[in-house]
Amino acid sequence: MIQNETVGSDKILKEKRAEALHKLDNAKFGWFHIKACLVSGIGFFTDAYDLFIINLAMLMMGCVYFKDAPGHEKNRVPVYIDTLVKASGQIGTLIGQLLFGILADHLGRKRMYGVELMIIIVSTCASALSASTVSGLSVFAVLAIWRIFLGLGIGGDYPLSATITSEFASTKRRGAMMAAVFAMQGFGILAASLVAIALLACFKNAVNANQDNLDYVWRLCIGFGAIPGLISIYFRMTIPETPRYTIDVDDDIERAINDVDEITEGHKHKLENHHEAGNKASFKDFCRHFSQWKNLKILLGTSVSWFALDVGFYGINLNTGIIIEAIGFSGNIETDPWNCLFKDAIGNLIIALMGLVPGYWFTVFLVDKMGRKTIQIIGFVALTVLLLVLGIAYNQIKNFSIALFIVIFTLMQFFQNFGPNTTTFIIPGEVFPTRYRSTAHGISAAAGKLGAIVSQVGFFQLKDIGGKNKSIPTILIIFGGFMFIGLLFTLLLPETKGKSLEELAGEVETQKENEDNSNGREVYENKIESF
């Protein structure tokens, strides 16, 4: 009798779980989903803003701190310092992705959400106020230290925002919601270019009179990145725990049902108590799960494809200013700093408007129709071809027409975002079980940032072999090779379009087997009792 009651109780709980998840998967797109996208997207706005503004900020700092530095090129930050400052943010991001990914699976998404944004806000403000110390640390060293902390916060945003968005979204619109969150990068890129253009225009006379006034400009450019975070911090702190985490990890179905009702119907019930049971994955359990090839190959697919993508994506985008200067678009920073910086910002804006931003939004509108894997394959194929063309015919294209070079370069930016830059973020948020989802997404994203660090260091080691910027064509060809590697590892991934998170994690079949076993056991026990 006791066993029958236990089986019956388990069956009721499974039915409640299935009902709650069905309701969540089939919920109509409403205000809660819009708010979740906006709140989650703020971190990616800041990430992209920082990625692009640091290019311009380093050029400005060169005009301030190396305008007359003996032994160095005029108005240019030395290569090793530029590499240190840019790579420091990527190192912090890698650590943040791993750390917050693990913490979000063990402590909950809600508890960690907002913590990383506060780190971003404080670090951004501190970066803008960086200065040399009495003990000998240069302004660049101080900036690099604060960028590690900034990266820590930005890194934490990757697994948290991806997991929260995927776990709140309906099956029908999950891809579009996750892509929309990531597409906030596009607005961050636009904002970086527009802020730089506006500030340079305001300070034109002051800079032309004394280029030391660029010290104000680069600080204001960086500091602006804190404003969106300040606006959204309250909403992050008050977002509810995801029902899937509450069910599968906290093992609290009643609270999950309450949260689902709040999301889908706009009202909640009063609960008498809060269940604090735990179903958190241990390290041993994690290793057991990924020791199976069917699970490991998916983690390899998400991680290596993201690594390969970021070798090219960050190698190019952290050095867009250098490439723009190398093709002769921006002018000479040694003789006319303001004009060079202004043209550099304009070049970034053109590339963003023509390629980057449209690429993000093509993905938003098509990802749930075409599928994530399909878009990722198309993107990697296009990037492989375009990078090889740019690399092999670099001098011919540049000498024939700078406009043609920018068009091809912009097309490449389009296929980064209507392609693997967006889908490598989406897929890891869908293909793993709830108890590992944030950790596995963090591992995948950290692999990407490792690629970013490798490319950043490698870019500066290689670019001047044979003369200033002479090896950029070779670097573009190498990046094309990495895109092909990303294509190969994409083939290990499943298509996630139109499937629930439970289907993708293989939990539906397991649940059905358990129910069949329970039903069979119940029939057997009833026969024994009758006998």
C-alpha positions in Angstrom: 0.0 0.0 0.0 2.8 2.4 0.9 4.6 1.7 -2.4 1.3 2.3 -4.3 0.9 5.6 -2.5 4.5 6.5 -3.4 4.0 5.6 -7.0 0.8 7.5 -7.2 2.4 10.6 -5.6 5.3 10.4 -8.1 2.8 10.1 -10.9 1.0 13.2 -9.8 4.2 15.2 -9.5 5.3 14.1 -12.9 1.9 15.2 -14.3 2.2 18.6 -12.6 5.7 19.0 -14.0 4.6 18.1 -17.5 1.6 20.4 -17.3 3.8 23.4 -16.0 6.4 22.9 -18.7 3.7 22.4 -21.4 2.2 25.7 -20.3 5.6 27.4 -20.4 6.5 26.0 -23.8 3.2 27.1 -25.4 2.8 30.5 -23.7 1.8 33.4 -25.9 4.5 36.0 -26.5 3.8 38.8 -24.1 5.2 41.7 -22.0 7.1 39.4 -19.7 9.0 37.9 -22.6 9.8 41.4 -24.0 11.0 42.6 -20.6 13.2 39.4 -20.2 14.8 40.1 -23.6 15.5 43.8 -22.8 16.8 43.1 -19.3 19.0 40.2 -20.5 20.3 42.1 -23.5 21.9 44.9 -21.5 25.0 42.9 -20.7 25.5 42.2 -24.4 25.0 45.9 -25.2 27.9 46.6 -22.8 30.0 43.8 -24.1 29.8 45.0 -27.7 30.1 48.7 -26.7 33.3 47.9 -24.8 34.7 45.7 -27.6 34.4 48.6 -30.1 35.1 51.5 -27.9 38.4 50.1 -26.6 39.7 50.2 -30.2 39.1 54.0 -30.4 40.1 54.6 -26.8 43.5 53.0 -27.4 44.1 55.1 -30.5 43.1 58.2 -28.5 45.4 57.2 -25.6 48.3 56.9 -28.0 47.8 60.5 -29.0 47.9 61.6 -25.3 50.5 59.4 -23.7 52.9 58.7 -26.7 52.7 61.9 -28.6 56.4 62.7 -27.8 57.6 59.4 -26.2 61.2 58.7 -27.1 61.8 55.3 -28.6 58.2 54.9 -29.7 56.1 55.7 -32.8 54.5 59.1 -32.5 50.8 59.0 -31.3 50.8 55.2 -31.2 50.4 52.8 -28.2 53.2 50.2 -28.3 52.1 46.8 -29.5 52.7 45.0 -26.2 50.7 47.5 -24.2 47.8 47.4 -26.8 47.8 43.6 -26.6 47.9 43.7 -22.7 44.9 46.1 -22.4 42.7 44.3 -25.0 43.5 40.8 -23.9 42.9 41.6 -20.2 39.2 42.0 -20.9 39.1 38.7 -22.7 40.9 36.9 -19.8 38.4 38.3 -17.3 35.5 37.3 -19.5 36.8 33.7 -19.8 37.0 33.4 -16.0 33.6 35.0 -15.6 32.0 32.6 -18.0 33.3 29.6 -16.1 32.7 30.9 -12.6 29.2 32.3 -13.1 28.2 29.3 -15.2 28.9 26.9 -12.3 27.5 29.2 -9.7 24.2 29.7 -11.6 23.7 25.9 -11.6 24.5 25.5 -7.9 23.0 28.7 -6.4 20.3 29.5 -8.9 19.9 31.9 -11.8 18.1 34.5 -9.8 20.7 34.7 -7.0 23.5 35.4 -9.5 21.6 37.7 -11.9 22.4 41.3 -11.2 25.7 40.5 -9.4 27.6 40.4 -12.7 25.9 43.6 -13.9 27.0 45.4 -10.7 30.6 44.3 -11.4 30.3 45.7 -15.0 29.0 49.1 -13.7 31.7 49.5 -11.1 34.5 48.3 -13.4 33.4 50.5 -16.3 33.4 53.6 -14.1 36.8 52.7 -12.6 38.2 52.1 -16.1 37.1 55.6 -17.1 39.0 57.0 -14.1 42.2 55.0 -14.6 45.4 56.9 -13.8 49.0 56.2 -13.1 50.0 55.4 -9.5 52.8 56.9 -7.4 54.4 53.4 -7.1 54.9 53.2 -10.8 51.9 51.5 -12.3 51.1 53.2 -15.6 47.6 54.3 -16.6 47.6 51.3 -19.1 48.4 48.8 -16.3 45.6 50.2 -14.1 43.2 50.2 -17.1 44.1 46.5 -17.8 43.4 45.5 -14.2 40.0 47.1 -14.2 39.3 45.5 -17.6 39.9 42.1 -16.0 37.1 42.9 -13.6 34.9 44.3 -16.3 35.5 41.1 -18.3 34.5 39.0 -15.2 31.1 40.7 -15.2 30.6 40.5 -18.9 31.6 36.8 -18.9 29.1 36.1 -16.2 26.4 37.5 -18.4 26.9 34.9 -21.1 25.7 31.8 -19.4 23.2 33.6 -17.2 21.4 35.5 -19.9 21.4 32.6 -22.3 20.1 30.2 -19.7 17.5 32.5 -18.3 16.1 33.4 -21.7 16.0 29.8 -23.0 14.3 28.6 -19.8 11.6 31.3 -19.9 10.9 31.2 -23.6 8.3 29.2 -25.5 9.5 26.5 -27.8 8.1 28.4 -30.9 10.0 31.7 -30.2 13.0 30.5 -28.1 15.5 31.0 -30.9 14.2 34.5 -31.8 14.2 35.5 -28.1 17.8 34.3 -27.6 18.9 35.9 -30.8 17.2 39.2 -29.9 19.1 39.2 -26.5 22.4 38.7 -28.4 21.4 41.2 -31.0 21.7 43.9 -28.4 25.4 43.7 -29.3 24.4 45.5 -32.5 23.0 48.4 -30.6 26.2 48.5 -28.4 28.3 48.6 -31.6 26.3 51.5 -33.0 26.3 53.3 -29.7 30.1 53.0 -29.5 30.6 54.5 -32.9 28.0 57.3 -32.4 29.3 58.3 -29.0 32.8 58.5 -30.3 31.7 60.6 -33.3 29.6 62.9 -31.1 32.4 63.4 -28.6 35.1 64.0 -31.2 32.8 66.5 -32.9 32.3 68.3 -29.6 36.0 68.4 -28.8 37.3 69.1 -32.3 38.6 72.6 -31.7 40.0 71.6 -28.3 41.8 68.6 -29.7 43.2 70.5 -32.7 44.5 73.2 -30.3 46.0 70.6 -27.9 45.7 66.9 -28.5 46.0 66.3 -24.7 42.3 67.1 -24.6 41.7 63.6 -26.1 42.3 62.4 -22.5 38.7 63.7 -21.7 37.3 62.1 -24.8 38.5 58.5 -24.2 37.4 58.6 -20.6 33.9 59.8 -21.5 33.7 57.2 -24.3 34.4 54.4 -21.8 32.3 55.8 -19.0 29.2 56.0 -21.1 29.1 52.1 -21.1 27.9 52.2 -17.5 24.6 54.0 -18.2 22.5 51.1 -19.6 23.6 48.9 -16.7 22.5 51.5 -14.1 19.1 51.7 -15.8 18.4 48.0 -15.8 20.0 46.8 -12.5 16.6 46.9 -10.6 14.9 44.7 -13.2 17.6 42.1 -13.0 17.5 42.0 -9.2 13.7 41.4 -9.3 13.4 38.8 -12.1 11.9 35.5 -10.8 13.8 32.2 -10.7 13.2 30.2 -13.9 10.5 27.5 -13.4 12.7 24.9 -15.0 15.4 25.4 -12.4 12.8 25.4 -9.6 11.4 22.1 -10.8 14.4 20.2 -11.9 17.1 21.5 -9.4 15.2 23.0 -6.4 12.6 20.2 -6.8 9.8 22.6 -5.9 7.0 22.0 -8.3 4.4 24.1 -6.5 6.5 27.2 -6.6 7.3 26.5 -10.3 3.6 26.3 -11.1 3.1 29.6 -9.3 5.9 31.2 -11.3 4.5 29.8 -14.6 1.1 31.3 -13.8 2.8 34.7 -13.1 4.6 34.6 -16.4 1.6 33.3 -18.6 -1.3 34.8 -16.8 0.1 37.8 -14.9 -0.9 36.6 -11.4 0.5 34.5 -8.6 -0.8 32.4 -5.8 0.2 32.7 -2.2 2.4 29.9 -1.1 2.5 28.7 2.5 6.2 27.7 2.5 9.1 27.4 0.2 10.5 24.0 -0.5 14.3 23.9 -0.2 15.1 20.4 -1.5 18.0 20.0 -3.9 18.7 18.1 -7.0 21.9 19.9 -7.9 24.5 18.1 -10.0 27.8 17.1 -8.4 31.1 17.1 -10.3 31.0 13.3 -10.4 27.5 13.4 -11.9 28.7 16.0 -14.4 31.7 13.8 -15.4 29.4 10.8 -15.7 27.0 12.6 -18.0 29.7 13.9 -20.3 31.7 10.6 -20.3 29.1 9.4 -22.8 30.0 10.2 -26.4 26.5 11.2 -27.3 26.7 14.0 -24.7 30.4 14.8 -25.0 30.2 15.3 -28.8 27.6 18.0 -28.3 29.9 19.8 -25.8 32.8 19.5 -28.2 30.6 20.8 -31.0 29.5 23.9 -29.1 33.0 24.6 -27.6 35.3 24.1 -30.6 32.9 25.9 -33.0 32.8 28.9 -30.7 36.6 28.8 -30.2 37.1 28.8 -34.0 34.6 31.6 -34.5 36.1 33.9 -31.9 39.6 33.5 -33.3 38.4 35.3 -36.3 35.7 37.5 -34.8 37.8 39.1 -32.1 41.0 39.0 -34.1 39.2 41.2 -36.7 36.9 43.3 -34.5 39.4 44.2 -31.8 41.7 45.5 -34.6 39.2 47.0 -37.0 41.0 50.4 -36.6 44.3 48.9 -37.7 42.7 47.2 -40.7 40.9 50.5 -41.7 44.2 52.4 -41.4 46.1 49.7 -43.3 43.8 50.1 -46.3 44.2 53.8 -46.2 40.7 54.9 -45.2 41.4 56.7 -42.0 44.4 58.8 -42.8 47.6 59.4 -40.8 47.3 59.5 -37.0 50.8 61.0 -36.7 50.1 64.1 -38.7 46.4 64.7 -38.2 45.1 62.8 -35.1 41.6 64.2 -34.9 40.8 63.6 -38.6 42.2 60.0 -38.3 40.2 59.2 -35.2 37.0 60.7 -36.7 37.3 58.8 -39.9 38.1 55.6 -37.9 34.8 56.1 -36.0 32.9 56.7 -39.2 34.4 53.5 -40.7 33.3 51.5 -37.7 29.8 53.0 -38.1 29.5 52.2 -41.8 30.6 48.6 -41.1 28.1 48.3 -38.2 25.2 49.7 -40.2 25.8 47.8 -43.4 26.9 44.4 -42.0 26.9 43.8 -38.3 23.5 45.0 -37.2 21.5 43.6 -40.2 23.2 40.2 -39.6 22.0 40.1 -36.0 18.4 40.9 -37.0 18.3 38.5 -40.0 19.0 35.8 -37.5 16.3 37.0 -35.1 13.7 36.8 -37.8 14.9 33.6 -39.5 16.4 31.4 -36.7 13.1 29.7 -35.8 12.3 29.1 -39.5 15.7 28.0 -40.9 17.1 26.4 -37.8 20.2 27.2 -35.7 22.5 24.6 -37.2 21.6 25.5 -40.8 22.4 29.2 -40.2 25.7 28.3 -38.4 26.8 26.1 -41.4 25.8 28.9 -43.9 27.8 31.4 -41.9 30.9 29.3 -41.5 31.0 28.5 -45.3 30.5 32.1 -46.2 33.2 33.3 -43.8 35.7 30.7 -45.0 35.3 31.8 -48.6 35.3 35.6 -47.8 38.3 35.5 -45.6 40.3 33.4 -48.1 39.3 35.9 -50.9 40.3 38.9 -48.8 43.5 37.2 -47.7 44.7 35.9 -51.1 43.7 39.0 -53.1 44.3 41.6 -50.3 46.6 43.9 -52.2 44.8 43.6 -55.5 41.4 44.5 -54.0 42.9 47.3 -51.9 44.7 48.8 -54.8 41.7 48.4 -57.2 39.1 50.0 -54.8 39.0 50.7 -51.1 35.2 50.8 -51.4 35.2 47.2 -52.7 37.4 46.1 -49.9 35.0 47.7 -47.3 32.0 46.0 -49.1 33.6 42.5 -48.8 34.7 43.2 -45.3 31.2 44.4 -44.4 29.7 41.2 -46.0 32.0 39.2 -43.9 30.7 41.0 -40.8 27.1 40.2 -41.9 27.8 36.5 -42.1 29.5 36.5 -38.7 26.2 37.6 -37.2 23.8 35.9 -39.6 25.8 32.9 -38.7 28.0 31.5 -36.0 28.5 34.6 -33.8 24.8 34.4 -32.8 24.1 30.7 -33.1 27.1 29.7 -31.0 25.4 31.6 -28.2 22.0 30.1 -28.8 22.7 26.4 -29.2 24.5 25.8 -25.8 21.6 27.4 -24.0 19.3 24.7 -25.5 21.1 21.3 -25.8 22.0 20.5 -22.2 20.0 19.4 -19.2 18.8 22.1 -16.8 21.1 21.0 -14.0 24.2 21.5 -16.3 22.9 24.1 -18.7 24.6 27.1 -17.3 27.9 25.3 -16.6 28.0 23.8 -20.1 27.2 27.2 -21.7 29.9 28.8 -19.6 32.4 26.2 -20.8 31.4 26.7 -24.4 31.6 30.5 -24.1 35.0 30.3 -22.3 36.3 28.2 -25.2 35.3 31.1 -27.4 37.1 33.6 -25.3 40.2 31.4 -25.3 40.1 31.7 -29.1 39.8 35.5 -28.7 42.9 35.6 -26.5 44.9 33.4 -28.9 43.9 35.6 -31.8 44.6 38.9 -30.0 48.1 37.8 -29.1 48.7 36.1 -32.4 47.5 39.1 -34.4 50.1 41.5 -33.0 52.9 38.8 -33.2 52.2 38.3 -36.9 50.9 41.5 -38.4 54.3 43.3 -38.8 56.3 40.4 -40.2 57.9 41.8 -43.3 57.0 45.4 -42.5 54.3 47.4 -40.9 50.9 45.6 -41.4 52.4 43.5 -44.2 51.2 40.2 -42.8 47.5 41.1 -42.5 46.7 39.1 -45.6 48.3 36.0 -44.1 46.3 36.5 -40.9 43.1 36.7 -42.8 43.9 33.4 -44.5 44.6 31.8 -41.1 41.3 33.1 -39.8 39.6 31.5 -42.9 41.2 28.1 -41.8 39.7 28.5 -38.4 36.2 29.1 -39.9 36.5 25.8 -41.8 37.4 24.0 -38.5 34.3 25.6 -36.9 32.2 24.3 -39.8 33.5 20.7 -39.3 32.6 20.7 -35.5 29.2 22.2 -36.2 28.3 18.9 -37.9 28.4 17.3 -34.4 25.5 19.4 -33.2 21.8 18.5 -33.3 19.2 20.9 -34.9 17.2 22.4 -32.0 14.5 24.2 -33.9 11.0 23.4 -32.7 12.0 21.1 -29.9 11.5 21.6 -26.2 14.5 21.8 -23.9 13.4 18.5 -22.3 13.4 16.8 -25.7 16.9 18.2 -26.6 18.3 17.1 -23.2 16.9 13.5 -23.8 14.6 13.8 -20.7 11.4 13.1 -22.5 12.4 9.5 -23.5 13.8 8.9 -20.0 10.6 10.2 -18.4 8.5 8.0 -20.6 10.6 4.9 -19.7 10.3 5.7 -16.0 6.5 6.1 -16.3 6.2 2.8 -18.2 8.3 1.1 -15.5 6.2 2.7 -12.7 2.9 1.6 -14.4 4.2 -1.9 -14.9 5.3 -2.1 -11.2 1.9 -0.7 -10.1 0.0 -3.4 -12.1 2.3 -6.1 -10.7 1.8 -4.9 -7.1 -2.0 -4.8 -7.6 -2.0 -8.4 -8.8 0.1 -9.4 -5.8 -2.4 -7.7 -3.4 -5.4 -9.3 -5.2 -3.7 -12.7 -4.8 
